[in-house]
Amino acid sequence: GGGESGYEVSDEEDGVPPLPEIPEWLLSLFWSPLTLLWFLVRVAGKFSKMGLLLGISGFTYHWIYCMFVPPSLSELHPINFDFPAASEDRKGGVPANATVDFAFQRQLMLRSGNRGMDWSSGMSPGSSLDIGVSLVLPESPGNFAVGTFAVGATVFDKQGKAVGAGSRSMVMVHKSTLLQYLSTLFYALPLVLSLTSEHQAVRGTVTQLISFPKLGLHSATVSLSDSRLQVYSANIEITFVLTGFRYYMFHWYFVCLAVGTLIMSNIYTGLFHYVSNKVFGDQPAGGRWEDLDDDPALAAAAAAGGQAAPRPRKKRKDKPRGGQR
């Protein structure tokens, strides 16, 4: 009568509701990202050596790329033409000339933050350059009346020697009177607000494949065949011509990056194995080699032949570990 009864009172009878069970889909929802993260960590741990090797190989290829390919393949320098002061001379169509000092213009360009071409690296003597001239000309009746005109350029090195010269003809794109009216009507609002102007950009390569001098370029002279031509602005453009492997390294950058990284990784792997074999020796992973210099049969055979006794090597078995025998 005084013993404890085996009847247990549940939480529902005490008035306390049971805790709700967490659905399996909710557990899987939170557990799946953790499982995926742990899988990625293990994969990264297994392939860390490969990633390090590919990273070093890619950095080596990029260093080689910077040695051979300039950071910029072209740069622009302004041209200030010296037009005749007398209007009679201009009506006669005498040439207009200009001189461009590359050293001074490059200093102004670097101060303004433009990088330009690095003439000290990647442009070894013998590389090729193209020299072009670009003109911004207003669509005025006077320019259309000039018609075809010629632009010439001569490039000098630091010793004052001409390393390249050439000229080419240029002409503005013809527009009929109706097309000019329609174009002015279409761009009426931007023209009134000075957001644009009626002009044409005429560009052409004057000199091609100039051999880059050893001391670099110093200056250039540019001439217009007709001083009646009205010019808004003018620039001389120096373009580095890529040839051979540098052409593919620049225009097929990602393909060459992948191929170059694989080649450098193979070189590093072969170099690592060669150094490890020279330093640690060619030993098998399953055991160690033991020299046998005290074999009388081999020593007698070597003495009969008049040669030094060879040193045969045999593989010594490792001692059993733990309880293995």
C-alpha positions as CSV (number, residue, x, y, z in Angstrom):
1,G,0.0,0.0,0.0
2,G,2.9,2.4,0.7
3,G,4.9,1.6,-2.5
4,E,5.1,3.9,-5.5
5,S,2.7,3.3,-8.2
6,G,3.9,2.6,-11.7
7,Y,1.6,5.1,-13.2
8,E,3.4,8.1,-14.9
9,V,1.8,11.4,-15.4
10,S,2.3,12.8,-18.9
11,D,2.9,16.4,-19.8
12,E,-0.5,16.6,-21.4
13,E,-2.2,15.6,-18.1
14,D,0.0,18.3,-16.2
15,G,-1.2,20.9,-18.7
16,V,2.2,21.4,-20.4
17,P,2.0,20.9,-24.2
18,P,4.7,18.7,-25.7
19,L,7.5,20.3,-27.7
20,P,6.9,20.3,-31.4
21,E,9.1,18.1,-33.5
22,I,11.3,19.8,-36.1
23,P,10.4,18.7,-39.6
24,E,13.0,16.7,-41.6
25,W,12.8,19.1,-44.5
26,L,13.7,22.0,-42.2
27,L,16.7,20.1,-40.9
28,S,17.9,19.2,-44.4
29,L,17.4,22.8,-45.4
30,F,19.9,24.0,-42.7
31,W,22.2,21.0,-42.9
32,S,22.7,21.0,-46.7
33,P,24.7,24.3,-46.9
34,L,26.9,23.0,-44.0
35,T,27.5,19.7,-45.8
36,L,28.3,21.5,-49.1
37,L,30.7,23.9,-47.3
38,W,32.5,21.0,-45.6
39,F,32.8,19.2,-49.0
40,L,34.3,22.3,-50.6
41,V,36.7,22.7,-47.7
42,R,37.9,19.0,-48.1
43,V,38.2,19.5,-51.9
44,A,40.2,22.7,-51.4
45,G,42.4,20.9,-49.0
46,K,43.1,18.1,-51.4
47,F,43.7,20.4,-54.3
48,S,45.6,23.1,-52.4
49,K,48.9,22.0,-53.8
50,M,47.6,22.0,-57.3
51,G,46.0,25.5,-56.8
52,L,49.3,26.8,-55.4
53,L,51.2,25.3,-58.4
54,L,48.7,26.8,-60.9
55,G,48.8,30.2,-59.1
56,I,52.6,30.4,-59.2
57,S,52.6,29.2,-62.9
58,G,50.0,31.8,-63.8
59,F,51.9,34.6,-62.0
60,T,55.1,33.5,-63.9
61,Y,53.3,33.7,-67.2
62,H,51.9,37.1,-66.4
63,W,55.4,38.3,-65.6
64,I,56.6,37.0,-69.0
65,Y,53.6,38.7,-70.6
66,C,54.5,42.1,-69.1
67,M,58.1,41.7,-70.3
68,F,57.0,41.1,-74.0
69,V,53.8,43.1,-74.4
70,P,53.7,46.8,-73.6
71,P,51.0,48.0,-71.1
72,S,49.5,50.2,-73.9
73,L,49.8,49.7,-77.6
74,S,49.2,53.3,-78.7
75,E,49.4,56.9,-77.5
76,L,48.2,60.3,-78.8
77,H,50.0,63.6,-78.9
78,P,48.4,66.9,-80.0
79,I,49.6,68.7,-83.1
80,N,49.6,72.5,-83.3
81,F,49.9,73.6,-87.0
82,D,51.7,76.8,-87.9
83,F,49.3,78.4,-90.5
84,P,50.5,81.3,-92.6
85,A,49.6,84.7,-91.0
86,A,48.8,86.4,-94.2
87,S,45.4,85.6,-95.7
88,E,46.9,85.8,-99.2
89,D,49.2,83.0,-98.4
90,R,46.4,80.9,-97.1
91,K,44.3,81.5,-100.2
92,G,47.2,80.3,-102.3
93,G,47.1,77.0,-100.5
94,V,50.7,76.9,-99.1
95,P,51.5,74.0,-96.7
96,A,51.0,74.2,-93.0
97,N,53.6,72.6,-90.8
98,A,54.0,71.5,-87.2
99,T,56.6,69.9,-84.9
100,V,55.8,67.5,-82.1
101,D,58.3,67.0,-79.3
102,F,57.6,63.5,-78.0
103,A,59.7,63.9,-74.8
104,F,57.8,67.0,-73.7
105,Q,54.4,65.7,-74.7
106,R,55.0,62.4,-72.8
107,Q,55.8,64.4,-69.7
108,L,52.5,66.3,-70.0
109,M,50.7,63.0,-70.7
110,L,52.2,61.3,-67.6
111,R,51.4,64.3,-65.4
112,S,47.8,64.2,-66.5
113,G,47.5,60.5,-65.4
114,N,47.6,58.8,-68.8
115,R,49.9,55.8,-68.8
116,G,50.7,55.6,-72.5
117,M,53.3,53.2,-73.9
118,D,56.2,52.0,-71.8
119,W,59.1,52.6,-74.2
120,S,61.6,51.1,-71.8
121,S,60.2,47.5,-71.6
122,G,58.6,45.2,-74.1
123,M,59.7,47.4,-77.1
124,S,63.2,46.2,-77.8
125,P,65.1,47.8,-80.7
126,G,63.8,46.5,-84.0
127,S,60.2,46.4,-83.0
128,S,57.7,48.0,-85.5
129,L,55.7,51.2,-85.0
130,D,53.0,52.8,-87.1
131,I,52.5,56.6,-87.2
132,G,49.1,58.0,-87.9
133,V,47.5,61.4,-88.0
134,S,43.9,62.2,-87.0
135,L,42.1,65.4,-87.8
136,V,38.8,66.9,-86.6
137,L,37.5,69.1,-89.4
138,P,34.4,71.2,-89.4
139,E,31.8,70.6,-92.1
140,S,32.3,74.0,-93.6
141,P,32.0,75.0,-97.3
142,G,35.6,75.9,-97.2
143,N,36.8,72.5,-96.2
144,F,34.5,70.8,-98.8
145,A,36.0,73.2,-101.4
146,V,39.5,72.1,-100.6
147,G,38.7,68.5,-101.5
148,T,41.5,66.0,-101.4
149,F,44.5,67.0,-99.3
150,A,47.7,65.3,-98.2
151,V,49.2,64.8,-94.8
152,G,52.9,64.0,-94.4
153,A,55.0,63.0,-91.3
154,T,58.7,62.5,-90.6
155,V,59.9,60.9,-87.4
156,F,63.3,61.5,-85.8
157,D,65.3,59.7,-83.1
158,K,67.2,61.3,-80.3
159,Q,70.2,61.7,-82.5
160,G,68.2,63.8,-85.0
161,K,68.2,61.0,-87.6
162,A,65.0,60.4,-89.6
163,V,63.9,56.9,-88.9
164,G,60.6,57.0,-91.0
165,A,58.8,59.3,-93.4
166,G,55.6,59.1,-95.4
167,S,52.5,60.8,-96.6
168,R,49.0,60.0,-97.6
169,S,45.9,61.7,-99.1
170,M,42.7,62.3,-97.2
171,V,39.3,63.7,-98.0
172,M,36.2,64.5,-96.1
173,V,33.0,62.4,-96.6
174,H,30.8,64.1,-99.1
175,K,27.3,65.2,-98.0
176,S,24.6,66.5,-100.3
177,T,22.8,69.7,-99.5
178,L,19.6,67.8,-98.6
179,L,21.6,65.5,-96.2
180,Q,23.2,68.5,-94.5
181,Y,19.8,70.1,-93.9
182,L,18.3,66.9,-92.5
183,S,21.4,66.3,-90.3
184,T,21.2,69.9,-88.9
185,L,17.5,69.6,-88.3
186,F,17.9,66.2,-86.5
187,Y,20.7,67.5,-84.2
188,A,19.2,71.0,-83.8
189,L,18.7,70.8,-80.1
190,P,22.2,69.4,-79.2
191,L,23.7,71.9,-81.6
192,V,21.9,74.8,-79.9
193,L,23.0,73.6,-76.5
194,S,26.6,73.2,-77.7
195,L,26.6,69.5,-76.9
196,T,27.9,68.6,-80.3
197,S,29.1,70.2,-83.5
198,E,29.0,69.5,-87.2
199,H,32.4,68.0,-87.8
200,Q,34.1,64.9,-89.2
201,A,37.0,62.9,-87.9
202,V,39.5,62.0,-90.6
203,R,42.2,59.6,-89.7
204,G,44.9,57.7,-91.6
205,T,48.2,55.9,-91.1
206,V,51.0,58.0,-92.6
207,T,54.0,55.8,-92.0
208,Q,54.0,52.0,-91.3
209,L,56.5,49.6,-89.8
210,I,59.0,52.0,-88.5
211,S,61.9,50.2,-86.8
212,F,62.0,51.4,-83.2
213,P,65.3,53.1,-82.6
214,K,67.6,52.1,-79.8
215,L,67.4,55.4,-78.0
216,G,63.7,55.9,-78.7
217,L,61.8,58.5,-80.6
218,H,62.5,62.2,-80.1
219,S,60.2,64.3,-82.4
220,A,58.2,64.4,-85.6
221,T,57.3,67.0,-88.2
222,V,53.7,67.0,-89.7
223,S,52.6,68.9,-92.7
224,L,49.3,69.7,-94.4
225,S,49.4,70.2,-98.1
226,D,46.8,73.0,-98.1
227,S,46.7,75.7,-95.4
228,R,43.1,76.6,-96.5
229,L,41.9,73.6,-94.5
230,Q,40.2,74.5,-91.3
231,V,41.1,72.2,-88.3
232,Y,39.4,71.9,-85.0
233,S,42.1,69.6,-83.5
234,A,44.8,67.3,-84.7
235,N,46.7,64.4,-83.1
236,I,49.6,62.2,-84.0
237,E,49.1,58.5,-83.0
238,I,52.0,56.1,-82.3
239,T,50.9,52.5,-82.5
240,F,53.0,49.5,-81.5
241,V,52.7,46.7,-84.0
242,L,52.6,43.2,-82.5
243,T,54.2,40.4,-84.4
244,G,55.0,36.7,-83.7
245,F,54.2,35.4,-80.2
246,R,53.3,38.8,-78.9
247,Y,50.4,39.1,-81.3
248,Y,48.8,35.9,-80.0
249,M,49.7,36.7,-76.4
250,F,47.7,40.0,-76.7
251,H,44.8,39.1,-79.0
252,W,44.4,35.6,-77.6
253,Y,45.1,36.5,-74.0
254,F,43.0,33.9,-72.2
255,V,43.9,31.0,-74.5
256,C,47.6,31.8,-74.2
257,L,47.2,32.3,-70.4
258,A,45.8,28.7,-70.1
259,V,48.4,27.2,-72.3
260,G,51.2,29.1,-70.7
261,T,50.1,28.2,-67.2
262,L,50.0,24.5,-68.0
263,I,53.5,24.7,-69.6
264,M,54.9,26.5,-66.6
265,S,53.3,24.1,-64.2
266,N,54.8,21.2,-66.0
267,I,58.2,22.9,-65.9
268,Y,57.9,23.5,-62.2
269,T,56.8,20.0,-61.5
270,G,59.7,18.5,-63.5
271,L,62.2,20.8,-61.8
272,F,60.8,19.9,-58.4
273,H,61.1,16.2,-59.1
274,Y,64.7,16.6,-60.4
275,V,65.8,18.6,-57.4
276,S,64.2,16.2,-55.0
277,N,65.8,13.2,-56.7
278,K,69.2,15.0,-56.5
279,V,68.9,16.0,-52.9
280,F,67.1,13.0,-51.4
281,G,68.1,10.3,-53.8
282,D,65.9,7.9,-55.8
283,Q,64.5,5.8,-53.0
284,P,61.3,3.8,-53.2
285,A,58.5,4.7,-50.9
286,G,58.0,1.1,-49.6
287,G,61.4,0.5,-48.2
288,R,65.1,1.4,-48.1
289,W,68.1,0.3,-50.1
290,E,71.0,-1.4,-48.4
291,D,74.4,-1.8,-50.0
292,L,76.0,-5.2,-49.9
293,D,79.8,-4.8,-50.2
294,D,80.7,-8.0,-48.5
295,D,79.5,-10.5,-51.1
296,P,82.6,-12.7,-51.8
297,A,81.2,-14.2,-55.1
298,L,80.7,-10.8,-56.7
299,A,84.0,-9.5,-55.4
300,A,85.9,-12.5,-57.0
301,A,84.0,-12.1,-60.3
302,A,84.9,-8.4,-60.4
303,A,88.6,-9.1,-59.6
304,A,88.8,-11.7,-62.4
305,G,87.5,-9.1,-64.9
306,G,89.9,-6.4,-63.7
307,Q,87.1,-4.1,-62.7
308,A,86.0,-2.7,-59.4
309,A,83.5,-4.7,-57.6
310,P,79.9,-3.5,-58.3
311,R,77.7,-2.5,-55.5
312,P,74.5,-4.4,-55.9
313,R,71.6,-3.1,-53.9
314,K,68.7,-4.9,-52.6
315,K,65.5,-3.8,-51.1
316,R,65.3,-4.3,-47.3
317,K,61.8,-5.0,-46.0
318,D,60.5,-2.7,-43.3
319,K,59.9,-4.0,-39.9
320,P,56.3,-5.0,-39.2
321,R,54.3,-2.4,-37.3
322,G,52.1,-3.2,-34.3
323,G,51.0,-6.7,-34.2
324,Q,51.7,-7.6,-37.8
325,R,54.2,-10.3,-38.5
